[in-house]
Amino acid sequence: MLTQRHTLIYALVMAAIVVASNILVQFHLTGTLWGIALGDLLTWGAFTYPVAFLVTDLANRQFGPATARRIVYVGFIVGVALSFWLSEPRIAIASGTAFLIGQLLDISVFNELRRKSWWKAPLAASMIGTVIDTVLFFSIAFASVFAFIGPNLDFAAAPAPILGVMATEAPRWISWALGDLVVKIVVGVVLLLPYGALMNVLKPMPQVTAR
């Protein structure tokens, strides 16, 4: 009963993160930084989505990979279903695909490194999962090759200097992807702090190898 209750809590938190990120990824930062237009670099989703990897890693540590996968599946179903309602269908499809692959990869990497130093498993798992997730999401959501899923967003496809500073131009979504990836990596490193703080609270269940 305790495991089921915690699994439900983890799954609901996961679903909330997916839905919030799917909404926020459609909004871009305003203003400039060192003369660079932040709207060409970042979406607000970059600040919320890394929390999904924190949730997955904590669940994996506490209950093991099988339960972590169930949490991901539930979060995927609920999150994508709500995302179809609250965001564009193409965004929901891109998010669901990237989320599922990225999170399952995170679980596998974490489990392989479970017995290493406490920070290695969550850091390596979230970094690898983040890279794969970002590439898949932005490609499926905005690249013209995936236009069969849904219409291209003209603003996303418009040419712009890469990262707002390079002379070479590319579709604006490429700069979004690169900018989001940098922020997600930084946020992922910062989230090691709450992970470490929660280790003594969310201890592994008896059937799970302790880390």
C-alpha positions in Angstrom: 0.0 0.0 0.0 2.8 2.4 0.9 4.6 1.7 -2.4 1.4 2.2 -4.4 0.7 5.5 -2.6 4.2 6.8 -3.3 4.0 5.6 -6.9 0.8 7.6 -7.4 2.4 10.7 -5.8 5.5 10.4 -8.0 3.3 9.9 -11.1 1.1 12.9 -10.4 4.1 15.1 -9.9 5.6 13.8 -13.1 2.4 14.4 -15.1 2.2 18.0 -13.7 5.8 18.7 -14.7 5.2 17.4 -18.3 2.0 19.5 -18.7 3.6 22.6 -17.3 6.7 22.2 -19.5 4.6 21.6 -22.6 2.8 24.9 -22.0 5.9 26.8 -21.0 7.9 25.6 -24.0 5.6 27.7 -26.2 6.6 30.9 -24.4 10.0 32.5 -24.9 12.0 34.8 -22.7 11.9 38.5 -23.5 14.6 41.1 -23.3 18.3 40.9 -24.1 21.4 39.7 -22.4 24.7 41.1 -23.6 22.9 42.3 -26.7 21.5 38.9 -27.5 17.7 38.5 -27.8 16.7 35.9 -25.2 13.7 35.0 -27.3 16.1 33.5 -29.8 17.7 31.3 -27.1 15.3 30.1 -24.5 11.8 28.9 -23.7 10.5 28.9 -20.1 10.2 25.1 -20.4 13.9 24.7 -20.0 13.6 25.7 -16.3 10.9 23.2 -15.4 11.6 20.1 -17.4 14.8 19.0 -15.7 12.7 18.4 -12.5 11.2 15.4 -14.3 14.6 13.7 -14.2 15.0 14.5 -10.5 11.6 12.8 -9.9 12.6 9.7 -11.9 16.0 9.4 -10.2 14.5 9.7 -6.7 11.8 7.1 -7.6 14.5 4.8 -9.1 16.6 5.1 -6.0 13.8 4.5 -3.6 11.8 1.8 -5.4 14.0 0.5 -8.2 13.8 0.6 -12.0 10.6 -1.4 -12.4 8.6 1.0 -10.3 10.4 4.0 -11.8 9.3 2.8 -15.3 5.7 2.5 -14.1 5.8 6.1 -12.9 7.2 7.2 -16.2 4.5 5.3 -18.1 1.7 6.8 -15.9 3.3 10.3 -16.2 3.5 9.8 -19.9 -0.1 8.8 -20.4 -1.6 11.5 -18.2 0.8 14.2 -19.2 0.4 13.7 -23.0 -3.3 13.4 -22.7 -3.6 16.7 -20.9 -1.0 18.2 -23.2 -3.2 17.5 -26.2 -5.9 19.6 -24.5 -3.6 22.4 -23.2 -1.1 22.7 -26.0 -0.6 22.1 -29.8 -1.0 18.4 -30.8 2.4 18.4 -32.5 4.0 19.8 -29.2 2.2 17.0 -27.3 3.5 14.3 -29.7 7.0 15.6 -29.6 7.0 15.9 -25.9 5.6 12.5 -25.3 8.1 10.8 -27.6 11.1 12.7 -26.2 9.9 12.2 -22.6 9.4 8.5 -22.9 12.7 7.8 -24.6 14.7 10.2 -22.4 13.2 9.0 -19.1 13.6 5.3 -19.9 17.2 6.0 -20.9 17.7 7.9 -17.6 16.4 4.9 -15.6 18.8 2.5 -17.4 21.8 4.7 -16.9 21.0 5.4 -13.3 20.6 1.7 -12.5 23.9 0.9 -14.1 25.7 3.5 -11.9 23.6 2.8 -8.8 26.6 1.6 -6.7 28.9 4.5 -7.7 29.4 7.7 -5.7 26.0 9.2 -4.8 26.1 12.0 -7.4 27.3 10.0 -10.4 24.2 8.1 -11.1 21.7 11.0 -11.1 24.2 13.3 -12.9 25.1 11.0 -15.7 21.5 9.7 -16.1 20.0 13.2 -16.3 22.6 14.6 -18.6 22.3 11.7 -21.1 18.5 11.8 -20.9 18.4 15.5 -21.3 20.5 15.5 -24.5 18.4 12.8 -26.1 15.2 14.4 -24.9 16.1 17.9 -26.2 17.2 16.6 -29.6 14.0 14.6 -30.1 11.6 17.2 -28.8 12.8 20.2 -30.8 13.3 18.1 -33.9 9.8 16.6 -33.8 8.1 19.8 -32.7 9.7 22.2 -35.1 11.8 20.7 -37.9 10.2 20.8 -41.3 10.9 17.1 -41.9 8.3 16.3 -39.3 5.6 18.6 -40.8 3.4 15.6 -41.5 2.7 15.5 -37.8 1.4 19.1 -37.7 1.9 22.5 -39.3 5.2 24.2 -38.9 5.3 27.3 -36.7 6.5 30.2 -38.9 8.2 31.9 -36.0 10.2 28.7 -35.2 11.2 28.1 -38.8 12.3 31.7 -39.5 16.0 32.0 -40.0 18.1 33.6 -37.3 21.7 33.8 -36.2 22.6 30.6 -34.2 22.4 31.5 -30.5 21.9 35.1 -31.6 25.6 35.7 -32.1 27.0 33.5 -34.9 27.1 34.7 -38.4 25.6 31.5 -39.8 21.8 31.5 -39.8 19.5 28.5 -39.1 15.9 28.0 -38.2 15.2 29.7 -34.9 14.3 26.4 -33.2 17.9 25.3 -33.4 19.0 28.2 -31.2 16.1 27.4 -28.9 17.3 23.8 -28.7 20.9 24.8 -28.0 19.9 27.4 -25.4 17.4 25.1 -23.7 20.0 22.4 -23.5 22.6 24.6 -21.8 20.0 25.8 -19.3 18.8 22.2 -18.7 22.3 21.0 -18.0 22.9 23.8 -15.5 19.6 23.2 -13.8 20.3 19.4 -13.8 23.6 20.1 -12.0 21.9 22.4 -9.5 19.2 19.7 -8.8 21.9 17.5 -7.4 21.5 19.6 -4.2 17.8 18.7 -3.5 18.6 15.1 -4.6 21.4 14.9 -2.0 19.2 16.5 0.6 16.4 14.1 0.0 18.6 11.0 0.1 18.2 10.6 3.9 14.4 11.1 3.6 13.5 8.9 0.6 15.6 5.9 1.5 15.7 2.8 -0.7 13.1 0.1 0.1 14.5 -3.2 1.5 14.3 -4.9 -1.9 16.3 -2.2 -3.6 20.1 -2.1 -3.4 21.0 1.0 -1.3 23.1 3.8 -2.7 
